[in-house]
Amino acid sequence: MNSLSPRSVFEPQPEIRFAGLRFHPLTMDEAVTALAARPAALPFDILITPNAEHAWLRRKDQEFDRISAEAWLSTNDSRVLRKAAALGGVDLGFAPGSHLVERLFQEVIAADDPITVIGGQAEVIADLARRFGLTNVSHHNPPMGFIHDPAAVRAAIDFVVAHPARFVFVAMGPPQSEKFCQRIIQDGGATGLGLCIGSSITTLTGRTPPAPQWMEARGLVWLYRLAREPGRLWKRYLVRGLYGLGLGLVDSVAFRLGLKTPRA
């Protein structure tokens, strides 16, 4: 299945399956072009940016797996997975969420364009508006764990419907962000594109310092983040991330031996 063609004016893209994940192997420029080309009036859909942790989540959560398989655009967020795929002769592309968010605000979103942000602290969103001169930002911050509270989910969906925007930035981690976007799709009342971006806005506004460029270039952002917050992130990177990397390395060997193909 190619999920881009029936719901966008953007040209259909090949899909790659790697480490149990689904990728549109786009560069940053190609991904920004895809986002800019999608009409704002189309029914609501999702951008996801899988990394190694997503492989673990998809194996453990059937709902998350279904959502990931149907998202309008799915671009690679992991240099580590990209290097693992290259061992099997496959290029996953690289268009991580934090980079896409920055490029959108720098190149695509005008100061007076309506944008909607779900999640994140009010002061962080205010920083974002100041940095880019944004004048039409709507922000709703649901309670922690709201995805399990139907009334809180309903309130957040209603907010998105009442504040139509070309881009809806969902500033919370997986799988909650993806599940919330799926609830919006099922509701059927919203337009625009939901971007499941995790902590990208806090990084963009300087609230969370980015990794040094030399670590970024070598795929060591995970190590930088782990060193800063070991108690919170050790399981993400040392358990879930390594699980996803292991699946990827197995796939790379299978590609080299001709036992399977990366094309969906």
Contacts in CASP RR format, 6 or more apart in sequence:
PFRMAT RR
TARGET T0000
AUTHOR 0000-0000-0000
METHOD contacts of the structure
MODEL  1
MNSLSPRSVFEPQPEIRFAGLRFHPLTMDEAVTALAARPAALPFDILITP
NAEHAWLRRKDQEFDRISAEAWLSTNDSRVLRKAAALGGVDLGFAPGSHL
VERLFQEVIAADDPITVIGGQAEVIADLARRFGLTNVSHHNPPMGFIHDP
AAVRAAIDFVVAHPARFVFVAMGPPQSEKFCQRIIQDGGATGLGLCIGSS
ITTLTGRTPPAPQWMEARGLVWLYRLAREPGRLWKRYLVRGLYGLGLGLV
DSVAFRLGLKTPRA
1 15 0 8 1.000
1 264 0 8 1.000
2 12 0 8 1.000
2 13 0 8 1.000
2 14 0 8 1.000
2 15 0 8 1.000
3 15 0 8 1.000
3 70 0 8 1.000
3 71 0 8 1.000
3 72 0 8 1.000
3 73 0 8 1.000
4 10 0 8 1.000
4 11 0 8 1.000
4 12 0 8 1.000
4 13 0 8 1.000
4 24 0 8 1.000
4 34 0 8 1.000
4 72 0 8 1.000
4 73 0 8 1.000
5 12 0 8 1.000
7 42 0 8 1.000
7 43 0 8 1.000
7 45 0 8 1.000
7 72 0 8 1.000
8 34 0 8 1.000
8 37 0 8 1.000
8 38 0 8 1.000
8 39 0 8 1.000
8 42 0 8 1.000
8 72 0 8 1.000
9 37 0 8 1.000
9 38 0 8 1.000
9 39 0 8 1.000
10 33 0 8 1.000
10 34 0 8 1.000
10 37 0 8 1.000
10 38 0 8 1.000
13 24 0 8 1.000
13 25 0 8 1.000
13 26 0 8 1.000
13 34 0 8 1.000
14 24 0 8 1.000
14 25 0 8 1.000
14 263 0 8 1.000
14 264 0 8 1.000
15 22 0 8 1.000
15 23 0 8 1.000
15 24 0 8 1.000
15 74 0 8 1.000
15 263 0 8 1.000
15 264 0 8 1.000
16 22 0 8 1.000
16 23 0 8 1.000
16 24 0 8 1.000
16 25 0 8 1.000
16 85 0 8 1.000
16 90 0 8 1.000
16 92 0 8 1.000
16 262 0 8 1.000
16 263 0 8 1.000
16 264 0 8 1.000
17 23 0 8 1.000
17 262 0 8 1.000
17 263 0 8 1.000
17 264 0 8 1.000
18 81 0 8 1.000
18 85 0 8 1.000
18 90 0 8 1.000
18 92 0 8 1.000
18 248 0 8 1.000
18 251 0 8 1.000
18 262 0 8 1.000
19 52 0 8 1.000
19 55 0 8 1.000
19 81 0 8 1.000
19 84 0 8 1.000
19 244 0 8 1.000
19 245 0 8 1.000
19 246 0 8 1.000
19 247 0 8 1.000
19 248 0 8 1.000
19 251 0 8 1.000
20 55 0 8 1.000
20 58 0 8 1.000
20 59 0 8 1.000
20 247 0 8 1.000
20 248 0 8 1.000
20 251 0 8 1.000
21 50 0 8 1.000
21 54 0 8 1.000
21 55 0 8 1.000
21 58 0 8 1.000
21 68 0 8 1.000
21 74 0 8 1.000
21 81 0 8 1.000
22 50 0 8 1.000
22 68 0 8 1.000
22 69 0 8 1.000
22 71 0 8 1.000
22 74 0 8 1.000
22 264 0 8 1.000
23 50 0 8 1.000
23 74 0 8 1.000
23 75 0 8 1.000
23 76 0 8 1.000
23 92 0 8 1.000
23 93 0 8 1.000
24 31 0 8 1.000
24 73 0 8 1.000
24 74 0 8 1.000
24 75 0 8 1.000
25 76 0 8 1.000
25 91 0 8 1.000
25 92 0 8 1.000
25 93 0 8 1.000
26 34 0 8 1.000
26 75 0 8 1.000
26 93 0 8 1.000
26 95 0 8 1.000
27 93 0 8 1.000
27 94 0 8 1.000
27 95 0 8 1.000
28 94 0 8 1.000
28 95 0 8 1.000
28 99 0 8 1.000
28 100 0 8 1.000
28 103 0 8 1.000
30 95 0 8 1.000
31 73 0 8 1.000
31 75 0 8 1.000
31 95 0 8 1.000
31 100 0 8 1.000
32 95 0 8 1.000
32 100 0 8 1.000
32 103 0 8 1.000
32 104 0 8 1.000
32 107 0 8 1.000
32 108 0 8 1.000
34 73 0 8 1.000
35 47 0 8 1.000
35 73 0 8 1.000
35 100 0 8 1.000
35 104 0 8 1.000
35 108 0 8 1.000
35 167 0 8 1.000
35 193 0 8 1.000
36 107 0 8 1.000
36 108 0 8 1.000
38 72 0 8 1.000
38 192 0 8 1.000
38 193 0 8 1.000
40 164 0 8 1.000
40 165 0 8 1.000
40 166 0 8 1.000
40 191 0 8 1.000
40 192 0 8 1.000
41 191 0 8 1.000
41 192 0 8 1.000
42 191 0 8 1.000
42 192 0 8 1.000
42 193 0 8 1.000
43 185 0 8 1.000
43 188 0 8 1.000
43 189 0 8 1.000
43 190 0 8 1.000
43 191 0 8 1.000
43 192 0 8 1.000
44 160 0 8 1.000
44 168 0 8 1.000
44 181 0 8 1.000
44 184 0 8 1.000
44 185 0 8 1.000
44 188 0 8 1.000
44 189 0 8 1.000
44 190 0 8 1.000
44 191 0 8 1.000
44 192 0 8 1.000
44 193 0 8 1.000
44 194 0 8 1.000
45 71 0 8 1.000
45 72 0 8 1.000
45 185 0 8 1.000
45 192 0 8 1.000
45 193 0 8 1.000
45 194 0 8 1.000
46 67 0 8 1.000
46 71 0 8 1.000
46 72 0 8 1.000
46 73 0 8 1.000
46 178 0 8 1.000
46 181 0 8 1.000
46 182 0 8 1.000
46 185 0 8 1.000
46 193 0 8 1.000
46 194 0 8 1.000
46 196 0 8 1.000
47 71 0 8 1.000
47 72 0 8 1.000
47 73 0 8 1.000
47 74 0 8 1.000
47 75 0 8 1.000
47 100 0 8 1.000
47 193 0 8 1.000
47 194 0 8 1.000
47 195 0 8 1.000
47 196 0 8 1.000
48 54 0 8 1.000
48 67 0 8 1.000
48 68 0 8 1.000
48 71 0 8 1.000
48 73 0 8 1.000
48 74 0 8 1.000
48 75 0 8 1.000
48 174 0 8 1.000
48 178 0 8 1.000
48 196 0 8 1.000
49 74 0 8 1.000
49 75 0 8 1.000
49 76 0 8 1.000
49 77 0 8 1.000
49 95 0 8 1.000
49 96 0 8 1.000
49 97 0 8 1.000
49 100 0 8 1.000
49 196 0 8 1.000
49 197 0 8 1.000
50 68 0 8 1.000
50 74 0 8 1.000
50 76 0 8 1.000
50 77 0 8 1.000
50 78 0 8 1.000
50 81 0 8 1.000
51 76 0 8 1.000
51 77 0 8 1.000
51 78 0 8 1.000
51 80 0 8 1.000
51 81 0 8 1.000
51 241 0 8 1.000
52 78 0 8 1.000
52 80 0 8 1.000
52 81 0 8 1.000
52 240 0 8 1.000
52 241 0 8 1.000
52 242 0 8 1.000
52 243 0 8 1.000
52 244 0 8 1.000
52 245 0 8 1.000
53 174 0 8 1.000
53 236 0 8 1.000
53 237 0 8 1.000
53 240 0 8 1.000
53 241 0 8 1.000
53 244 0 8 1.000
54 68 0 8 1.000
54 174 0 8 1.000
55 240 0 8 1.000
55 241 0 8 1.000
55 243 0 8 1.000
55 244 0 8 1.000
55 247 0 8 1.000
55 248 0 8 1.000
56 239 0 8 1.000
56 240 0 8 1.000
56 241 0 8 1.000
56 243 0 8 1.000
56 244 0 8 1.000
57 64 0 8 1.000
57 174 0 8 1.000
57 175 0 8 1.000
57 240 0 8 1.000
58 64 0 8 1.000
58 65 0 8 1.000
58 68 0 8 1.000
59 65 0 8 1.000
59 243 0 8 1.000
61 175 0 8 1.000
63 175 0 8 1.000
63 179 0 8 1.000
63 182 0 8 1.000
64 174 0 8 1.000
64 175 0 8 1.000
64 178 0 8 1.000
64 179 0 8 1.000
67 175 0 8 1.000
67 178 0 8 1.000
67 179 0 8 1.000
67 181 0 8 1.000
67 182 0 8 1.000
68 74 0 8 1.000
68 178 0 8 1.000
71 178 0 8 1.000
72 193 0 8 1.000
75 93 0 8 1.000
75 94 0 8 1.000
75 95 0 8 1.000
75 96 0 8 1.000
75 97 0 8 1.000
75 100 0 8 1.000
76 82 0 8 1.000
76 92 0 8 1.000
76 93 0 8 1.000
76 94 0 8 1.000
76 95 0 8 1.000
76 96 0 8 1.000
77 95 0 8 1.000
77 96 0 8 1.000
77 97 0 8 1.000
78 96 0 8 1.000
79 94 0 8 1.000
79 216 0 8 1.000
79 218 0 8 1.000
79 219 0 8 1.000
79 221 0 8 1.000
80 219 0 8 1.000
80 222 0 8 1.000
80 245 0 8 1.000
81 92 0 8 1.000
81 244 0 8 1.000
81 245 0 8 1.000
81 248 0 8 1.000
82 91 0 8 1.000
82 92 0 8 1.000
82 93 0 8 1.000
82 94 0 8 1.000
83 219 0 8 1.000
84 245 0 8 1.000
84 246 0 8 1.000
84 248 0 8 1.000
84 249 0 8 1.000
84 252 0 8 1.000
85 91 0 8 1.000
85 92 0 8 1.000
85 248 0 8 1.000
85 251 0 8 1.000
85 252 0 8 1.000
85 262 0 8 1.000
87 249 0 8 1.000
87 252 0 8 1.000
87 256 0 8 1.000
88 251 0 8 1.000
88 252 0 8 1.000
88 253 0 8 1.000
88 255 0 8 1.000
88 256 0 8 1.000
89 252 0 8 1.000
89 255 0 8 1.000
89 256 0 8 1.000
90 252 0 8 1.000
90 255 0 8 1.000
90 262 0 8 1.000
97 195 0 8 1.000
97 197 0 8 1.000
97 200 0 8 1.000
98 197 0 8 1.000
98 200 0 8 1.000
98 203 0 8 1.000
98 204 0 8 1.000
98 210 0 8 1.000
100 195 0 8 1.000
100 197 0 8 1.000
101 169 0 8 1.000
101 195 0 8 1.000
101 197 0 8 1.000
101 200 0 8 1.000
101 201 0 8 1.000
101 204 0 8 1.000
102 200 0 8 1.000
102 204 0 8 1.000
104 167 0 8 1.000
105 128 0 8 1.000
105 131 0 8 1.000
105 132 0 8 1.000
105 204 0 8 1.000
106 132 0 8 1.000
109 115 0 8 1.000
109 132 0 8 1.000
109 134 0 8 1.000
109 166 0 8 1.000
109 167 0 8 1.000
111 132 0 8 1.000
111 133 0 8 1.000
111 134 0 8 1.000
111 135 0 8 1.000
112 135 0 8 1.000
112 136 0 8 1.000
113 134 0 8 1.000
113 136 0 8 1.000
113 165 0 8 1.000
113 166 0 8 1.000
114 136 0 8 1.000
114 138 0 8 1.000
114 163 0 8 1.000
114 164 0 8 1.000
114 165 0 8 1.000
114 166 0 8 1.000
115 134 0 8 1.000
115 136 0 8 1.000
115 137 0 8 1.000
115 138 0 8 1.000
115 165 0 8 1.000
115 166 0 8 1.000
115 167 0 8 1.000
115 168 0 8 1.000
115 169 0 8 1.000
116 137 0 8 1.000
116 138 0 8 1.000
116 139 0 8 1.000
116 140 0 8 1.000
116 159 0 8 1.000
116 160 0 8 1.000
116 163 0 8 1.000
116 164 0 8 1.000
116 165 0 8 1.000
116 167 0 8 1.000
116 168 0 8 1.000
116 169 0 8 1.000
117 125 0 8 1.000
117 128 0 8 1.000
117 137 0 8 1.000
117 138 0 8 1.000
117 139 0 8 1.000
117 140 0 8 1.000
117 168 0 8 1.000
117 169 0 8 1.000
117 171 0 8 1.000
117 201 0 8 1.000
118 139 0 8 1.000
118 140 0 8 1.000
118 141 0 8 1.000
118 142 0 8 1.000
118 156 0 8 1.000
118 159 0 8 1.000
118 160 0 8 1.000
118 168 0 8 1.000
118 169 0 8 1.000
118 170 0 8 1.000
118 171 0 8 1.000
118 172 0 8 1.000
118 180 0 8 1.000
119 139 0 8 1.000
119 140 0 8 1.000
119 141 0 8 1.000
119 142 0 8 1.000
119 170 0 8 1.000
119 171 0 8 1.000
119 172 0 8 1.000
120 139 0 8 1.000
120 141 0 8 1.000
120 171 0 8 1.000
120 172 0 8 1.000
120 201 0 8 1.000
120 202 0 8 1.000
121 141 0 8 1.000
122 139 0 8 1.000
122 141 0 8 1.000
124 201 0 8 1.000
124 202 0 8 1.000
124 205 0 8 1.000
124 207 0 8 1.000
125 137 0 8 1.000
125 139 0 8 1.000
125 201 0 8 1.000
127 205 0 8 1.000
127 206 0 8 1.000
127 207 0 8 1.000
128 134 0 8 1.000
128 137 0 8 1.000
128 201 0 8 1.000
128 204 0 8 1.000
128 205 0 8 1.000
129 135 0 8 1.000
129 137 0 8 1.000
131 204 0 8 1.000
131 205 0 8 1.000
138 159 0 8 1.000
138 163 0 8 1.000
138 165 0 8 1.000
140 155 0 8 1.000
140 156 0 8 1.000
140 159 0 8 1.000
140 160 0 8 1.000
142 152 0 8 1.000
142 153 0 8 1.000
142 155 0 8 1.000
142 156 0 8 1.000
143 149 0 8 1.000
143 152 0 8 1.000
145 152 0 8 1.000
145 176 0 8 1.000
146 152 0 8 1.000
146 153 0 8 1.000
146 156 0 8 1.000
146 176 0 8 1.000
146 180 0 8 1.000
147 153 0 8 1.000
147 176 0 8 1.000
147 179 0 8 1.000
147 180 0 8 1.000
147 183 0 8 1.000
153 180 0 8 1.000
153 183 0 8 1.000
156 180 0 8 1.000
157 183 0 8 1.000
157 184 0 8 1.000
157 187 0 8 1.000
157 190 0 8 1.000
160 168 0 8 1.000
160 184 0 8 1.000
160 190 0 8 1.000
161 187 0 8 1.000
161 189 0 8 1.000
161 190 0 8 1.000
164 190 0 8 1.000
164 191 0 8 1.000
164 192 0 8 1.000
165 192 0 8 1.000
166 192 0 8 1.000
166 193 0 8 1.000
167 192 0 8 1.000
167 193 0 8 1.000
167 194 0 8 1.000
167 195 0 8 1.000
168 181 0 8 1.000
168 184 0 8 1.000
168 190 0 8 1.000
168 192 0 8 1.000
168 193 0 8 1.000
168 194 0 8 1.000
168 195 0 8 1.000
169 194 0 8 1.000
169 195 0 8 1.000
169 197 0 8 1.000
169 200 0 8 1.000
169 201 0 8 1.000
170 177 0 8 1.000
170 180 0 8 1.000
170 181 0 8 1.000
170 194 0 8 1.000
170 195 0 8 1.000
170 196 0 8 1.000
170 197 0 8 1.000
170 198 0 8 1.000
171 177 0 8 1.000
171 197 0 8 1.000
171 198 0 8 1.000
171 199 0 8 1.000
171 200 0 8 1.000
171 201 0 8 1.000
171 202 0 8 1.000
172 180 0 8 1.000
172 198 0 8 1.000
173 196 0 8 1.000
173 198 0 8 1.000
173 199 0 8 1.000
174 196 0 8 1.000
174 198 0 8 1.000
177 196 0 8 1.000
177 197 0 8 1.000
177 198 0 8 1.000
178 196 0 8 1.000
181 194 0 8 1.000
181 196 0 8 1.000
184 190 0 8 1.000
184 194 0 8 1.000
199 208 0 8 1.000
202 208 0 8 1.000
203 209 0 8 1.000
203 210 0 8 1.000
210 216 0 8 1.000
211 220 0 8 1.000
211 221 0 8 1.000
211 224 0 8 1.000
211 225 0 8 1.000
212 224 0 8 1.000
215 221 0 8 1.000
215 223 0 8 1.000
215 224 0 8 1.000
222 237 0 8 1.000
222 241 0 8 1.000
223 237 0 8 1.000
225 233 0 8 1.000
225 237 0 8 1.000
226 233 0 8 1.000
226 234 0 8 1.000
226 237 0 8 1.000
226 238 0 8 1.000
251 260 0 8 1.000
251 262 0 8 1.000
254 260 0 8 1.000
255 261 0 8 1.000
255 262 0 8 1.000
END
